[in-house]
Amino acid sequence: MTEWFTETLHPWLAQRLRIDRVLFRDKTEHQDLIIFENERFGRVLTLDGVVQTTEGDEFVYHEMLTHVPLMAHGNVRRVLIIGGGDGGMAREVLKHKAVEKLTMVEIDRGVVDMSREHLPSLSAGAFDDPRLDLVITDGAKFVAETAERFDVVIVDSTDPIGPGEVLFTAEFYANCKRCLTEGGIVVTQNGVPALQGSEVTNSYHRLGKSFADVGFYMAAVPTYQGGFMALGWATDDAAKRRHDATVIETRFAPLGIATRYYTPAIHQACFALPKFVLDLMK
């Protein structure tokens, strides 16, 4: 009999992916973790009944949450990732040779270990890069206590349920601000606004308590059901999200980074928001 994975993120909408082969199924210290193969999307990682990433479309999310803030900043040396246990975000950050240190804070060692074993294409060697400092601890606790400072903070969290809930609070955002260098940027995973509009509204107001320039940009990830997803943006330097494509191209082209979704033109265009998303920010 064919086995299906049914996503349980919404009580009124279901997404099903066929399970062709289960690679890992168990409960870690913090979450229920399943890794399975699907003919169309390759290997799929799920936590607590929700798709986190797939080999087939992970590049969209990881490229956009990495290259947009790094290219907008223009002089990034130190980066902090909160979450990101599959290693895909680290892979994209470390493509930037100017990055001297990447600190990755993941609460669940099991996600890292199982991703390294069963989803090695996502990290593509990032966990072995000497610039990576992997810290297994609570991300909210880390930003509240660390003495380190970062040019970019990437919040690669689950949705605001379970262990990820604290990563959507005003206190957490304030502590992210505390960790930034002058002109630094915070970007966040903020769900699919057509289905999760409250995440946009809440994050907009909570980020606005700490940052002068707050907004969102968009990316289309096929297995994140419901249309374009919103990625949160916060900084005190409003000019950083207003570069035209020529400026970004001048910065990006010499790096020789191969991408499958991100381009300088996409970088500029992704900040144009649909009216209903703008309305969620009121």
C-alpha positions as CSV (number, residue, x, y, z in Angstrom):
1,M,0.0,0.0,0.0
2,T,1.2,3.5,-0.9
3,E,2.2,5.6,2.2
4,W,1.7,9.3,2.2
5,F,3.1,12.1,4.4
6,T,0.3,14.5,5.2
7,E,1.4,17.9,6.4
8,T,-0.5,19.1,9.5
9,L,0.4,22.8,9.6
10,H,-3.1,24.0,9.0
11,P,-6.3,22.4,10.3
12,W,-8.3,23.4,7.1
13,L,-5.7,22.6,4.4
14,A,-3.6,19.5,3.8
15,Q,-0.6,18.8,1.6
16,R,0.4,15.2,0.8
17,L,3.7,13.9,-0.4
18,R,4.2,10.3,-1.4
19,I,6.7,8.4,0.8
20,D,8.7,6.2,-1.5
21,R,11.3,5.2,1.1
22,V,11.7,6.2,4.7
23,L,15.3,7.0,5.6
24,F,14.8,8.0,9.2
25,R,11.8,8.2,11.5
26,D,12.2,8.9,15.2
27,K,11.7,11.5,18.0
28,T,14.7,13.7,18.7
29,E,15.2,15.5,22.1
30,H,12.9,18.3,20.8
31,Q,10.9,17.2,17.8
32,D,9.4,14.3,15.7
33,L,11.8,14.0,12.7
34,I,11.1,12.1,9.5
35,I,13.3,12.0,6.5
36,F,12.0,10.2,3.4
37,E,12.4,10.0,-0.4
38,N,9.8,11.4,-2.9
39,E,10.1,10.8,-6.6
40,R,9.6,14.5,-7.5
41,F,11.3,16.4,-4.6
42,G,14.0,13.9,-3.6
43,R,14.8,13.6,0.0
44,V,12.4,15.5,2.3
45,L,12.9,16.6,5.9
46,T,9.9,17.1,8.2
47,L,9.6,18.2,11.8
48,D,6.5,17.7,13.9
49,G,4.3,17.0,10.9
50,V,5.5,20.0,8.8
51,V,7.8,20.0,5.7
52,Q,11.0,21.9,6.5
53,T,13.0,21.4,3.3
54,T,13.4,19.1,0.3
55,E,16.2,18.5,-2.1
56,G,14.0,19.5,-5.0
57,D,13.3,23.1,-4.0
58,E,15.5,24.0,-1.0
59,F,17.7,26.3,-3.2
60,V,15.0,28.9,-3.4
61,Y,14.7,29.4,0.3
62,H,18.4,29.1,1.2
63,E,19.6,31.4,-1.6
64,M,17.1,34.1,-0.9
65,L,17.5,34.2,2.9
66,T,21.3,34.3,2.4
67,H,22.3,36.3,-0.7
68,V,19.7,39.1,-0.3
69,P,21.0,40.4,3.0
70,L,24.7,39.7,2.3
71,M,24.6,41.5,-1.1
72,A,22.5,44.4,0.3
73,H,25.0,44.9,3.2
74,G,28.0,44.8,0.9
75,N,30.7,44.2,3.5
76,V,29.8,41.1,5.5
77,R,32.5,39.4,7.6
78,R,30.6,37.7,10.4
79,V,27.3,36.0,10.1
80,L,25.0,34.3,12.6
81,I,22.4,31.7,11.7
82,I,19.7,30.8,14.2
83,G,18.4,27.3,13.3
84,G,19.4,25.9,9.9
85,G,20.3,22.4,11.2
86,D,20.0,20.9,7.7
87,G,23.1,23.0,6.7
88,G,21.7,24.5,3.5
89,M,21.9,28.1,4.8
90,A,25.5,27.5,6.0
91,R,26.3,26.2,2.5
92,E,25.1,29.4,0.9
93,V,26.7,31.8,3.4
94,L,30.1,30.1,3.0
95,K,30.1,30.6,-0.7
96,H,31.0,34.2,0.2
97,K,34.8,34.0,0.6
98,A,34.8,37.4,2.4
99,V,32.9,35.8,5.3
100,E,35.5,35.2,8.0
101,K,33.3,33.4,10.6
102,L,29.9,31.8,10.5
103,T,28.2,31.0,13.8
104,M,25.3,28.6,13.5
105,V,23.1,28.0,16.6
106,E,20.8,25.0,16.4
107,I,18.8,23.7,19.3
108,D,18.5,20.2,18.1
109,R,21.6,18.1,17.5
110,G,19.5,15.3,16.0
111,V,18.5,17.5,13.1
112,V,22.2,18.2,12.3
113,D,23.3,14.6,12.7
114,M,20.5,13.2,10.6
115,S,20.8,15.8,7.9
116,R,24.5,15.2,7.6
117,E,23.8,11.5,7.2
118,H,20.7,11.5,5.0
119,L,20.7,14.9,3.3
120,P,24.4,15.6,2.6
121,S,23.7,17.5,-0.6
122,L,22.1,20.3,1.4
123,S,25.2,21.1,3.5
124,A,27.6,20.1,0.7
125,G,30.6,20.1,3.0
126,A,29.6,23.3,5.0
127,F,29.9,21.5,8.3
128,D,33.6,20.8,7.6
129,D,34.5,24.4,6.7
130,P,36.8,25.8,9.4
131,R,34.9,29.1,9.3
132,L,31.8,27.4,10.7
133,D,31.3,27.4,14.5
134,L,28.4,25.1,15.3
135,V,26.8,25.8,18.6
136,I,24.1,23.4,20.0
137,T,21.9,25.5,22.2
138,D,18.7,27.6,22.4
139,G,19.0,30.4,19.8
140,A,17.0,32.8,21.9
141,K,19.3,32.2,24.9
142,F,22.4,32.7,22.6
143,V,21.4,36.1,21.3
144,A,20.5,37.3,24.8
145,E,23.9,36.3,26.2
146,T,26.6,36.4,23.5
147,A,29.3,39.1,23.5
148,E,29.9,38.5,19.7
149,R,28.7,40.9,17.1
150,F,27.5,40.1,13.6
151,D,27.0,41.9,10.3
152,V,24.0,39.7,9.3
153,V,21.7,37.5,11.5
154,I,19.7,34.9,9.6
155,V,16.7,33.4,11.5
156,D,16.1,30.1,9.8
157,S,13.4,28.9,12.1
158,T,10.4,26.6,12.0
159,D,7.0,28.1,12.2
160,P,5.9,29.8,15.5
161,I,4.9,26.5,17.1
162,G,6.9,24.3,19.5
163,P,10.6,25.2,19.8
164,G,10.3,27.9,17.1
165,E,7.7,30.0,18.9
166,V,10.2,32.0,21.0
167,L,12.0,33.1,17.8
168,F,9.0,35.3,16.8
169,T,8.9,37.5,19.9
170,A,9.8,41.1,20.4
171,E,12.3,40.2,23.0
172,F,14.1,37.8,20.6
173,Y,14.2,40.5,17.9
174,A,15.6,43.0,20.4
175,N,18.3,40.6,21.3
176,C,19.1,40.1,17.6
177,K,19.5,43.8,17.3
178,R,21.9,43.8,20.3
179,C,24.1,41.3,18.4
180,L,24.4,43.4,15.3
181,T,27.3,45.6,14.1
182,E,26.3,49.1,13.0
183,G,24.2,48.9,9.8
184,G,23.7,45.2,10.3
185,I,20.7,43.3,8.9
186,V,18.3,40.7,10.4
187,V,16.3,38.4,8.1
188,T,13.7,35.9,9.1
189,Q,11.4,33.1,7.9
190,N,7.9,34.5,8.1
191,G,5.6,32.0,6.6
192,V,3.2,32.2,3.6
193,P,1.2,35.4,4.0
194,A,-1.9,34.1,2.1
195,L,-2.3,31.5,4.8
196,Q,-0.3,32.9,7.7
197,G,-1.0,36.6,7.6
198,S,-0.8,37.1,11.3
199,E,2.9,36.1,11.2
200,V,3.6,39.1,8.9
201,T,1.5,41.5,11.1
202,N,3.0,40.3,14.3
203,S,6.6,40.3,13.1
204,Y,6.2,43.7,11.5
205,H,5.2,45.3,14.7
206,R,7.6,43.4,16.9
207,L,10.6,44.1,14.7
208,G,9.5,47.7,14.5
209,K,10.1,48.1,18.2
210,S,13.8,47.6,17.7
211,F,14.6,48.6,14.1
212,A,14.2,51.8,12.0
213,D,13.6,50.0,8.7
214,V,11.3,46.9,8.7
215,G,9.7,45.1,5.8
216,F,9.4,41.9,3.9
217,Y,10.6,40.4,0.6
218,M,9.1,37.4,-1.3
219,A,10.2,34.0,-2.6
220,A,8.2,31.2,-4.2
221,V,9.0,27.8,-2.6
222,P,6.8,25.0,-4.1
223,T,6.5,22.8,-1.1
224,Y,5.7,25.7,1.2
225,Q,2.0,25.6,0.3
226,G,-0.1,28.7,-0.3
227,G,1.9,30.8,-2.7
228,F,4.8,33.2,-2.1
229,M,6.4,33.1,1.3
230,A,7.4,36.3,3.2
231,L,11.0,36.8,4.4
232,G,11.3,39.4,7.1
233,W,13.8,42.3,6.9
234,A,15.1,44.6,9.6
235,T,17.9,47.1,9.9
236,D,18.6,50.6,10.9
237,D,20.0,51.5,7.5
238,A,17.0,52.0,5.2
239,A,19.3,52.5,2.2
240,K,20.4,48.9,2.2
241,R,17.2,47.6,0.7
242,R,17.0,50.3,-1.9
243,H,20.0,49.4,-4.1
244,D,19.1,49.1,-7.7
245,A,20.0,45.9,-9.7
246,T,23.1,47.5,-11.2
247,V,24.7,48.0,-7.7
248,I,23.9,44.5,-6.7
249,E,25.2,43.1,-10.0
250,T,28.5,45.0,-9.5
251,R,28.8,43.3,-6.1
252,F,27.6,39.9,-7.0
253,A,29.2,39.1,-10.4
254,P,32.8,39.1,-9.2
255,L,32.0,36.5,-6.6
256,G,31.4,33.8,-9.1
257,I,28.7,32.3,-7.1
258,A,26.5,29.8,-8.9
259,T,22.8,30.1,-8.1
260,R,19.5,28.6,-9.3
261,Y,17.0,31.2,-8.1
262,Y,18.8,34.3,-6.9
263,T,19.9,37.0,-9.4
264,P,20.5,40.8,-8.9
265,A,17.3,41.5,-10.8
266,I,15.3,39.1,-8.5
267,H,17.0,40.9,-5.5
268,Q,15.6,44.2,-6.5
269,A,12.2,42.9,-7.5
270,C,11.6,40.7,-4.4
271,F,11.0,43.8,-2.3
272,A,7.9,44.7,-4.3
273,L,5.0,43.5,-2.2
274,P,1.4,42.6,-3.2
275,K,-1.3,44.9,-1.8
276,F,-2.7,42.4,0.6
277,V,0.8,41.9,2.2
278,L,1.1,45.7,2.5
279,D,-2.2,45.7,4.2
280,L,-1.0,43.1,6.7
281,M,1.7,45.6,7.7
282,K,-0.7,48.3,8.9
